[in-house]
């Protein structure tokens, strides 16, 4: 028996709605499965990249342990040579890696020093002046040295000339406070008011964040860092104009004696020598990794202990 025309129309409408709902549900299920599959593939690829980066760290560790018996750490040695690009056999994963000596940079944490009298860390005027020289070489204002010192030192009294504490940072939008402790990455410079990415791009290749007692390796430091570290007005522009890559092709340059002997002020000479070395403990490994069509960059901070045992202390993908 046929249904009336009105009822047939309602049945058809219900059938269309049910079909639309079924289609929507099926599409959602298909989409979710596809996204889950892609997330799983991305996670697997990232894990492959991490394992490849750790393999590069192991190779770097072998090179650094072998170099540990040398009296000097210099860029003509094997640890500094580029590895790759090479394929990890049977995986289709390619890596290229190179070690950089972080001890060749100015350590921002050295802007403070331990004071037994105050039982605390206080500003180190010598190191603040070194950073001011470095900023001047790069065409930057020296006020950033005072601001960075106040960012690190534990007191809440701003440097009278160019510092800033809570009263400065609480007026920012949004407001925040300085940590008043050691930093773990040089990118904290970007937290200084109006410092900006352009200034950071200028300064970043010459600074780092290491333990406060880490010394600068004069065998690997850039010309700007060498001149700034010497902190000697009479010899302030000696190394930045020299072809350091050529001079370091076969040996350490400059050696400690040649570097510090021209300093005529005995007190200054002693200060400078307390902040330099010819051997390094801190390195950064930059590993470029390609898995299929995906590319990654892994940065690893590596520490070589006095016993020459090597440890990776920090890893980050895509950011120095």
HUNORVEN-V440376 format. One record per residue. N is the residue number from 1. RES is the residue in one letter. NEAR is the number of other ideal C-beta (glycine too) atoms within 10 Angstrom. Layout:
N/RES/NEAR
N/RES/NEAR
//
This chain:
1/X/2
2/X/6
3/X/10
4/X/8
5/X/7
6/X/8
7/X/10
8/X/11
9/X/11
10/X/11
11/X/11
12/X/10
13/X/10
14/X/10
15/X/10
16/X/10
17/X/10
18/X/10
19/X/10
20/X/10
21/X/10
22/X/10
23/X/10
24/X/10
25/X/10
26/X/10
27/X/10
28/X/10
29/X/10
30/X/10
31/X/10
32/X/10
33/X/10
34/X/10
35/X/10
36/X/10
37/X/10
38/X/10
39/X/10
40/X/10
41/X/12
42/X/11
43/X/10
44/X/11
45/X/17
46/X/14
47/X/11
48/X/19
49/X/22
50/X/15
51/X/13
52/X/23
53/X/24
54/X/14
55/X/17
56/X/25
57/X/20
58/X/11
59/X/17
60/X/23
61/X/19
62/X/13
63/X/19
64/X/23
65/X/15
66/X/13
67/X/20
68/X/18
69/X/7
70/X/13
71/X/8
72/X/18
73/X/25
74/X/24
75/X/20
76/X/14
77/X/15
78/X/12
79/X/22
80/X/18
81/X/11
82/X/10
83/X/17
84/X/16
85/X/12
86/X/13
87/X/12
88/X/17
89/X/7
90/X/6
91/X/12
92/X/11
93/X/19
94/X/17
95/X/23
96/X/16
97/X/23
98/X/17
99/X/26
100/X/19
101/X/22
102/X/23
103/X/25
104/X/22
105/X/26
106/X/25
107/X/24
108/X/26
109/X/21
110/X/23
111/X/27
112/X/22
113/X/15
114/X/12
115/X/12
116/X/6
117/X/6
118/X/10
119/X/7
120/X/12
121/X/20
122/X/15
123/X/20
124/X/21
125/X/12
126/X/18
127/X/24
128/X/19
129/X/14
130/X/26
131/X/25
132/X/20
133/X/23
134/X/24
135/X/23
136/X/15
137/X/19
138/X/14
139/X/8
140/X/17
141/X/13
142/X/16
143/X/16
144/X/21
145/X/27
146/X/21
147/X/23
148/X/29
149/X/24
150/X/25
151/X/23
152/X/22
153/X/24
154/X/13
155/X/14
156/X/12
157/X/9
158/X/18
159/X/18
160/X/7
161/X/9
162/X/18
163/X/20
164/X/20
165/X/19
166/X/15
167/X/9
168/X/16
169/X/17
170/X/11
171/X/10
172/X/11
173/X/5
174/X/5
175/X/9
176/X/11
177/X/11
178/X/22
179/X/13
180/X/15
181/X/13
182/X/18
183/X/19
184/X/14
185/X/15
186/X/24
187/X/13
188/X/18
189/X/21
190/X/13
191/X/16
192/X/20
193/X/11
194/X/8
195/X/18
196/X/11
197/X/9
198/X/9
199/X/19
200/X/15
201/X/9
202/X/14
203/X/21
204/X/16
205/X/15
206/X/21
207/X/19
208/X/25
209/X/21
210/X/24
211/X/12
212/X/17
213/X/12
214/X/21
215/X/20
216/X/26
217/X/25
218/X/28
219/X/28
220/X/26
221/X/24
222/X/18
223/X/17
224/X/21
225/X/25
226/X/22
227/X/22
228/X/26
229/X/23
230/X/26
231/X/20
232/X/18
233/X/9
234/X/10
235/X/14
236/X/15
237/X/11
238/X/16
239/X/23
240/X/15
241/X/9
242/X/13
243/X/9
244/X/19
245/X/10
246/X/9
247/X/13
248/X/17
249/X/12
250/X/9
251/X/11
252/X/22
253/X/22
254/X/21
255/X/13
256/X/15
257/X/7
258/X/10
259/X/23
260/X/18
261/X/10
262/X/12
263/X/19
264/X/10
265/X/13
266/X/8
267/X/9
268/X/16
269/X/16
270/X/11
271/X/17
272/X/21
273/X/14
274/X/11
275/X/21
276/X/19
277/X/18
278/X/19
279/X/18
280/X/24
281/X/22
282/X/22
283/X/26
284/X/18
285/X/24
286/X/16
287/X/27
288/X/18
289/X/27
290/X/17
291/X/20
292/X/11
293/X/6
294/X/13
295/X/12
296/X/19
297/X/16
298/X/22
299/X/17
300/X/21
301/X/21
302/X/20
303/X/18
304/X/22
305/X/10
306/X/8
307/X/8
308/X/13
309/X/12
310/X/20
311/X/11
312/X/17
313/X/10
314/X/12
315/X/15
316/X/12
317/X/14
318/X/9
319/X/8
320/X/15
//
